[in-house]
């Protein structure tokens, strides 16, 4: 309760400061769990842009006063040490330090989307992928920045088209076919998961990779392709609740059920194998396999991380599981427990399901 009163009192102080600076009407106020506030006020002149004030957690001091016609997108890192400010089209993306009131990084908006910029759980690491098109191909660079000691690592390549029109990386196509983007971090911030994609392409690699960030040395600026551990054919990678493990589905080229119908080049599957990755050791094990004429799909963890749920069934001439059955793997015993059928009509696909907190 005391934290809530501190939060409310601090926000009120911030709004008082804002009101003294720009006494016109308050348009928007947002208070996050991380003690960062974005407020805006009209300047009193209809021809002038709206002013946006961003307040940090220390004493209600403004981090920035932005004059813009475009509402900035305020993204607050989990510890409130840094905030990401998207100032709108053709404006640089700012990474601001709430403790020093300084802009620590300025990212070019024409090459980076704010949706692709992310912090690690503790906000120590900042990751983003820079992409721009040239006459030689699509040049891309993936960045990892340690905001504590200011170390930075990069890995990049150029997507080019082969004689058949397929796009692939010029130098690292065998190891990493497409552009790298962040999937997520383990709880210890040691292992970073990534996936790759081909921009503006119907055919996608459907691969994930593990990168052991703890092995990156400050003196080494470039990451080499062998540093990325591939999870071939992986899809729907999902973290356990404690983020120490990740599960994913994969497909075996030899597994081709007779009643599975692939629709177009972008269609994937059928998934037939469920694997589990220990993110501390990067070890992988198979925990479930589909029957010869069936498939598996749609992974979900129980709240306590002790069960791994998935649906299984045949296809009936479509590219999704028809009449699915909800099963789970008991991770303590590695036994598969078969559950009840989930009713769907012959023309309906199960879109999603949720596991209750009591694992019911």
N, C-alpha and C positions, 0 to 999 in steps of 0.2 A: 504494500500500500504506500509506503514511504516513497518508493521509486516513482510511482504514478504521480504523487503530489509534486515531486521534484520536476518531473517531466512537464506537468501542466504549468507549474510556476515558471519554469524556464521558457516555455513557449510564449507565455504571456509577456515575459520580459522582452523576448525577441520582437513580438508584435508592437510593443511600446516603442522600441527603437525604430522599427519600420515606420510607424505612424509619425514619429517625429521627423523622419527623413522625407517621407512622402505622404502628407496628410490626406490625400484623396481617398476614394473608396477602396476598400479591400476587395480584391477580385477572387483571390484563391489563397488558401493556406493549407499546408500539408505537414503533418508531424509524423515522422516515421518512428519505428521502435529504436532507431539508432541516433536519435537526437539531432536530426538535420531538418531544417524547415525551408520550404520554398514559398515565398509570399510575393504577391504582385500588387501593384497599385497604379491607378491611372494618374497621368502627370497633370491633368487639367487642361491640356491642349489636345484637341481631337486629332490634330495633324502630327502630333509627336508620338513616338513609340511608347508602349507600356514598359515600365521599369520593373524588373524582377530582382528581388533580393534573396540571396542564399545565406542562411545563418548557420554557423558551426555550433559545436557543443560547448565552446568556452566563452562564457560571459555574454552570449548573444551578439557577438561581433559579426558583422556581415563579411562573408567570404567574397561576394561579388555583387555588383549592381549592374545588371545587363539591360541595355536599352535595345529592345528588339520588338518587331511586330509578330514574331513567331514564338509561342510559348516554349521555353526550354524544357527538355526532359531531364528531370533530376533523378539520378540513380545513386543510391546510397550504399556504400559497402557495409558489410556486416558489423564492423567494429566502429564505423563512423569516422575512421581516420581519414579516409579519402572519399570524395564525391566525384561522380562523373557528370559533366554538364554538356548536354547536347543543345547547342544554340540555334539549331535550325538548318535549313538548306544552305549549302555552300559556306557554312561557318565552321571553324575548327572545333573539335571536341576537346573539352578541357578536363584534366584530372587535377583536382584541387585538394590540398592538404588542409584539413580543418584545424590542425594545431598551429600551423605557421601562417595561415591565410595566403599561401603561395600557390601558384599554378606549377605543378611539378612536371606535367607533360602536356603538350599540345599535339593533338593527332589530326591529320588532314582529313576533312570530312568528305572530300571528293574521292578518296580511296578506301575509306573505312566507314562502315555503318556502326552506329552506337549499339545496335543489337548484337554486334559481333565482338564488343569489348566487354570483358568480364574480369572480376576479381576472384582470387582463391578465397576459401571460407574465412581465413583470418585477415584477408585483404593484403597480405604481404606481396602476392604476385599479381601482376596485371598481364592479361593476354589479349591479343587481337591479331587479326590477319589483314594485311594490306593487299589490295588487289587493284590492278589497273591494266587496261588494254592498250597494246601497242601494235605496230605493224608486224612485229615479230611474233606476237602471240599474247596471251594473258600472263603477265608477270605477277607473281604473288609471293609474299613474305610473311611467315608466321613469326610473331614476337612473343617472348616471355620476358617480363621485366620484374626484377626484385626491387620493390619500392623502398626496402629498408637500406640496402647497401648500394642501390642504383646499378646493379649488374644487369646486363641484357644479353639474351641469346636469340639467334635467328635461324630459321630454316626456310628455304624458298626454292622456287623453280619457275619454269615457264611452260604453260600449257600450249601445245602446238597441235595442229591437225595432221594426221597421217594421210596416205594416198586414198584411203577409204572414207575420209572425213571424220574419223573418230578423233576425239581430243584426248591427249595424254601428256604427262610431264616429259619434258625434253631430256632431263638427266636422270631422274629417279623413278621413271615409270614402272620399273619392275617392283620396286619396294613400296612406292606410294603413288598410285595412279593419278590422284586428283589434288585439289586444294585442301589444306588442313584447316580444321576448325575445332574448337574446344568442346569436349563432351562433359567433363566434370573432373573433380579432384577426389582423392581418397581423404579420409578423416585426418591423416597425419600430414597431408600436403607433400607427400613423397612421390606419389604416382599421379600423373595427369593422363586422363583418357582423352583421345581425339578421334575424329572421324574425317573422312575425306569426301569431297564432292566435285562434280564437274559442272561449272556454271552453265546455265542455259542448255542443258542436255537431258534427254529423256532417259538415257542409260547411265546409271550411277554405280560406283564401285561397291557400295554397301560393305565397307570395311571399317574396323576400329583399330586403334593403336594405343599402346601403353608407353609412356615416357617417364623414366625415373629421373625426376628433377633433382633429387638429392645428389646425383652423380655429375651434374653440370658444374663445371668449375668457372669461377669468375674470370679467369684468364682466357677461357675459350669462348669466343663470341659466336661461333658457328656450330650448329648441331648437325651431325652427319646422319644420313638415312639409317644406318644400322642401329642407331640409338632408339629407334621406334620399334617396339615389339608388336608385330602384326597379329591381329585376331581375324584370320581370313574368313570372308563370307559372313561376317558377324552383323547382326541386326538387333534392334530393340534393346541395346545394352542398358541395363537398369542397375542402380546401386542398392545395396542392402541399406536398411535404416541407419546403421552405424557407419556406413561408407567404408567398410573394411573389405567388402567383397562386391563383385559385380557379376550379373548373370546376362547371358546373351544367347540368341538363337543363331543357328547356321544351317546351311543347306549342303547336301552332298549331291554332286552331279549325277551320281549313279542311282540316287533315290528319285524315281519318277513314277509316282502312282498313276495308274491307268485313267482314273477319273478326274485327274487334276488338269484344269484348262488354263494355260498361260495366256493372258491378254496383253499383247503388245510388248515392246522391248523394255518398257519400264516396270513390267510386272516382275515381282521377286518371289522366291520360294519355289517349291514348298519347303518350309523349314522342317527339319527332321531331327535336329539335335539341340539339346539344351546344355550349355556349358556354364561352369562357375569359375570365376577368376579370383584368386586370393591376391588382393592388391598390394599386400606387404611383400610377397615373394614373387608375384607375377606367375605363379603356378596355375595351371588350368586343368580341370577335370570334367569329364562328361557325367551329368547327373540324370539325364533322361534321353531316350531314343524313341522315335515314332515307330509304329507298326509298319510293315512293308507298304500297305496301301493307304496309309494315313499320314497326317502331319501334326505338328504342334505349333502353338502360336500364343501370343499375348501373355507375357510374364508379369507377375505381381508378387511382391514380398508381403509376408505377414508383418504386423507391427513390431514384433519382437525379433524378427530376422531369423526365426527358426524353421520357417516353412517357405518354400518357393512354389508358387502356384503357376499353372499353365493350362491352356485348353488343348484338347486332343480330339481327333476325329477324322472322318474321310471328307471328300470334297464334292462328290455328286455332280461333276462336270463344270465346276466353277473354280475360281482361284482363291477361295477362302474356305475355311472349315465349316462344313454343314452339320447341323445337329451336334454342337460341341459338348464335350464332357469336361467338367472342371476337376483337375487333379492337382496334387501337390507332392513335392518331395520333402520328406522329413530329413532335414540336413544333419540331424544328430545320428541317424541310422542309415541315411542314404536310401531309404525305402520309399517307393512311390505309392501313394494312397489314392485310389480311384474314387472320385466323387460322383455327384449327381449330374445328369444331363441338364444342360441349359436350353430351355425351349426357344427355338427360333423357327420361323416358317422356312420352307424350301428356297425361298427367294430372298431371305433376310440374312445379313451378315452381323455377327456379334461385334459391336463397335468397341465396347470396353466393359470392364467390371471393376468393382472395388471390394477390397477385403476389409472387414470391420476390425476395429481395434482389439476385439477379443478373439481374433483369428477365426471367427465363425464363417 
